[in-house]
Amino acid sequence: MKDEIDIVFLGLNDAGMRVYEWLCDYQGVFVHSLITQADQLSLVEEVAPDYIISCGYRYIIPEETLDIPSEGAINLHPSYLPYNRGAHPNVWSIIDGTPAGVTLHYMDPEVDSGDIIAQQEVKYSFEDTGKDLYERLEEAQVKLFKQVWPEIMRGDVTSTEQDVDSGTYHRSSEFDELCVLNPDEKVQTKNLLNRLRALTFPPYDNAKIEVNGETYNVEIDIDRD
């Protein structure tokens, strides 16, 4: 039996860094490297780890790379799969009215479609912005991973196949289109407010509208009465 579990970690965002640093200090684990770019994936073949662990990694991983780790490749995704596979799940939960949450799942060649190890729903309300929900999802990701990792190390987890046909999937290009507000579009008030609060993420200027040749950035602040 090996003294340590070998890991190659793939990550980029704040939640990924927190999980990475936690794993680096975890007894019985050796994290060989932190990969943040697609051209670094050759390190996986060199190390041949027990696990690939991914959180916040923004690139699609080739199937031949996913096949290398002996115990599998695991991703921590900030959505309640199978809802909001793909990009900006915090935004699309608000836009589509779908459940928000975090999911730990095995990775396969498709995007966020592998078998689910564990997940936790995260509640949100009409006053929440995209940033509010994003930060809540970050906290939930880190908490879920810390809870489940000891079980993964012991081999005590079972996984559940996703029904991807019942879920939703969004590309980055859809977010880009969402950011452009049409001044002549007729919309229901609630739908417009949902769109604006989903796109409110200071200091980023997401929602934009052009009026009389001038471009304006739009944010919203909704308070409970």
C-alpha positions in Angstrom: 0.0 0.0 0.0 1.3 3.4 -0.9 2.2 5.9 1.8 0.8 8.9 -0.1 -1.8 9.5 -2.7 -0.3 11.3 -5.7 -2.4 14.2 -7.2 -2.0 16.7 -10.0 -4.2 19.7 -9.4 -5.9 21.7 -12.1 -7.2 25.1 -11.0 -7.3 28.8 -11.5 -9.9 30.7 -9.4 -10.1 31.5 -5.7 -12.0 28.3 -4.7 -9.5 26.3 -6.6 -6.6 27.9 -4.8 -8.2 27.3 -1.4 -8.8 23.6 -2.2 -5.3 23.2 -3.6 -3.6 24.8 -0.5 -5.8 22.6 1.8 -4.8 19.4 -0.1 -1.1 20.4 0.0 -1.3 20.3 3.8 -3.4 17.2 4.0 -1.7 14.2 5.6 -1.2 11.2 3.2 -1.4 13.4 0.1 1.3 14.6 -2.2 0.3 17.3 -4.7 2.9 17.2 -7.5 1.9 20.4 -9.3 -0.7 23.1 -9.9 -1.7 23.3 -13.6 -3.5 26.5 -14.8 -2.9 26.4 -18.6 -3.8 23.9 -21.3 -0.2 23.6 -22.5 0.9 22.2 -19.1 -1.2 19.0 -19.3 1.8 17.0 -20.4 2.8 17.0 -16.7 0.0 14.6 -16.0 1.6 12.0 -18.2 5.0 12.6 -16.6 3.6 12.2 -13.1 1.0 9.5 -13.7 -0.9 10.4 -10.5 -3.5 8.5 -8.6 -5.9 11.4 -9.1 -6.5 14.5 -11.1 -8.4 17.0 -9.0 -9.9 20.1 -10.8 -11.5 23.2 -9.4 -11.7 26.4 -11.5 -9.8 25.0 -14.5 -11.2 26.6 -17.7 -10.0 24.2 -20.4 -11.4 21.0 -21.8 -9.2 18.1 -20.8 -8.5 15.5 -23.6 -9.8 11.9 -23.0 -6.3 10.5 -23.2 -5.3 12.7 -20.2 -8.3 11.8 -18.2 -7.4 8.1 -18.7 -4.0 8.5 -17.0 -4.8 8.8 -13.3 -5.3 5.3 -11.8 -8.1 6.3 -9.5 -9.8 8.8 -11.8 -10.2 12.5 -12.5 -12.5 14.5 -10.2 -13.9 18.0 -10.8 -15.6 20.4 -8.4 -18.2 22.4 -10.3 -20.2 25.4 -9.0 -23.6 24.2 -10.1 -26.2 21.7 -9.0 -25.6 19.3 -11.9 -27.1 18.4 -14.3 -28.3 22.0 -14.2 -26.0 24.7 -15.5 -23.2 22.6 -17.0 -20.6 24.8 -18.7 -19.9 28.5 -18.1 -21.2 31.0 -15.6 -23.6 28.7 -13.6 -24.2 31.4 -11.0 -25.6 33.7 -13.7 -27.8 31.1 -15.4 -29.4 29.9 -12.1 -30.8 33.4 -11.7 -31.8 33.8 -15.4 -33.4 30.3 -15.8 -34.7 29.9 -12.3 -32.8 26.6 -11.9 -31.4 25.2 -8.7 -28.0 26.5 -7.7 -25.4 24.4 -5.9 -22.1 22.7 -6.1 -21.2 19.2 -7.3 -18.2 16.9 -7.0 -18.1 14.6 -10.0 -15.9 12.3 -12.0 -14.7 13.8 -15.3 -15.4 12.4 -18.7 -14.7 13.7 -22.2 -17.9 15.8 -22.2 -18.4 19.0 -20.2 -19.5 18.6 -16.6 -21.4 15.4 -17.5 -19.6 12.7 -15.4 -21.0 10.6 -12.6 -21.8 12.6 -9.4 -20.0 11.8 -6.2 -21.6 14.4 -4.0 -23.5 17.7 -4.3 -25.0 20.4 -2.2 -27.8 22.8 -3.1 -27.2 26.5 -2.4 -30.3 28.7 -1.9 -30.7 32.2 -3.4 -33.3 34.8 -3.4 -34.6 37.7 -5.5 -32.2 40.2 -3.8 -29.1 38.2 -4.7 -26.8 39.4 -7.5 -24.6 37.2 -9.6 -21.7 38.1 -7.3 -23.6 37.3 -4.2 -24.4 33.8 -5.5 -20.9 33.3 -6.9 -19.3 33.9 -3.5 -21.8 31.6 -1.8 -21.0 28.9 -4.3 -17.3 29.3 -3.7 -17.7 28.8 0.0 -19.9 25.7 -0.6 -17.4 24.2 -3.0 -14.6 24.4 -0.5 -16.8 23.0 2.3 -18.1 20.1 0.2 -14.6 19.1 -0.9 -13.3 19.1 2.6 -16.3 16.9 3.7 -16.0 14.4 1.0 -12.2 14.0 0.4 -11.6 11.7 3.4 -14.3 9.4 2.1 -12.6 9.4 -1.4 -9.3 8.6 0.2 -10.8 5.6 2.0 -12.6 4.4 -1.1 -16.0 4.9 0.6 -17.8 6.8 -2.1 -20.4 5.7 -4.6 -21.3 7.7 -7.7 -24.6 8.4 -9.5 -25.0 8.8 -13.2 -26.2 12.1 -14.4 -29.3 12.6 -16.5 -27.9 15.3 -18.7 -31.0 15.4 -20.9 -33.0 16.8 -17.9 -30.4 19.5 -17.1 -29.1 22.6 -18.8 -25.9 23.7 -20.5 -24.6 27.2 -21.4 -21.6 28.4 -23.4 -19.5 31.5 -22.7 -20.8 33.1 -25.9 -24.3 33.0 -24.4 -23.1 35.1 -21.4 -21.5 37.6 -23.9 -24.8 38.0 -25.7 -26.7 38.4 -22.3 -24.5 41.4 -21.4 -25.7 43.4 -24.4 -28.9 45.2 -23.5 -31.2 46.2 -26.4 -32.9 49.6 -25.5 -35.9 48.8 -27.8 -36.5 45.3 -26.4 -39.9 44.7 -24.7 -39.5 42.5 -21.7 -41.4 41.6 -18.5 -40.2 43.6 -15.5 -39.2 40.5 -13.4 -37.2 39.0 -16.3 -35.3 42.2 -16.8 -34.5 42.5 -13.1 -33.3 38.9 -13.0 -31.0 39.6 -16.0 -29.6 42.7 -14.4 -29.0 41.2 -11.0 -27.5 38.1 -12.6 -25.0 40.3 -14.4 -24.2 42.6 -11.4 -20.7 41.6 -10.4 -18.6 44.6 -9.3 -16.0 45.6 -10.2 -16.8 43.9 -13.6 -18.9 45.9 -16.0 -21.0 43.2 -17.5 -24.4 44.6 -18.6 -24.1 47.4 -21.2 -26.6 49.5 -23.1 -26.1 52.0 -26.0 -28.3 55.0 -26.0 -27.9 58.0 -28.4 -24.4 56.8 -29.3 -23.2 56.5 -25.7 -22.5 53.2 -24.0 -23.6 52.8 -20.3 -22.7 50.2 -17.8 -25.7 48.9 -15.8 -25.9 47.4 -12.3 -28.8 46.8 -9.9 -29.2 46.8 -6.1 -32.3 45.1 -4.8 -33.1 45.3 -1.0 -35.7 43.4 0.9 -38.5 45.7 2.2 
